[in-house]
Amino acid sequence: MNEATIRLHIESLEEGGYLATSPDVPGLVAEGRSVTEAVEIAQALTRKLVESCLEHGDPLPPALEI
């Protein structure tokens, strides 16, 4: 599988943990106990999104076009 680079915005949550969102992947929201975990979850969700778009013939977000 090809790889793409996306920008992630990571913020610390008041109740603990971290939230990752991306201006490159609309709707991407990943929460983890650490920055590393939030990034890993964001990566996995992005892969699933690409797989779903390809499977259903939906357009990919421009940043993810392969």
C-alpha positions in Angstrom: 0.0 0.0 0.0 1.3 3.5 -0.9 1.7 6.0 1.9 0.6 9.6 2.2 1.7 12.3 4.6 -1.1 14.1 6.4 -1.0 16.9 8.9 -2.3 16.2 12.4 -3.3 18.6 15.0 -2.7 17.2 18.5 -4.2 18.7 21.6 -4.1 17.8 25.2 -7.5 17.1 26.8 -8.4 18.5 30.2 -9.6 15.1 31.4 -6.4 13.5 30.2 -5.2 12.0 27.0 -4.8 13.6 23.6 -7.0 14.3 20.6 -5.8 14.1 17.0 -7.6 15.8 14.1 -6.5 16.6 10.6 -7.3 19.4 8.1 -6.3 16.9 5.4 -8.9 14.2 6.4 -12.3 15.8 7.1 -14.0 14.1 10.0 -10.9 12.4 11.4 -11.0 12.4 15.2 -8.7 10.1 17.2 -8.3 10.0 20.9 -5.5 8.3 22.8 -3.9 8.1 26.2 -0.6 9.4 24.8 0.4 11.4 21.7 1.8 8.2 20.2 -1.4 6.3 20.7 -3.5 9.1 19.3 -1.2 9.2 16.2 -1.4 5.4 15.8 -5.2 5.5 16.0 -5.3 8.3 13.5 -3.1 6.3 11.1 -5.3 3.2 11.4 -8.5 5.3 10.9 -7.1 6.9 7.8 -6.2 3.5 6.4 -9.7 2.3 7.0 -11.1 5.4 5.4 -9.0 4.9 2.2 -10.0 1.2 2.1 -13.7 2.2 2.4 -13.5 4.8 -0.3 -11.8 2.5 -2.7 -14.2 -0.3 -2.0 -17.3 1.8 -2.5 -16.0 4.0 -5.3 -16.1 7.2 -3.2 -13.6 10.0 -3.8 -10.6 10.2 -1.6 -9.8 13.4 0.2 -7.3 15.2 -2.0 -4.4 14.7 0.5 -4.9 10.9 0.3 -5.1 10.5 -3.5 -2.6 7.9 -4.5 
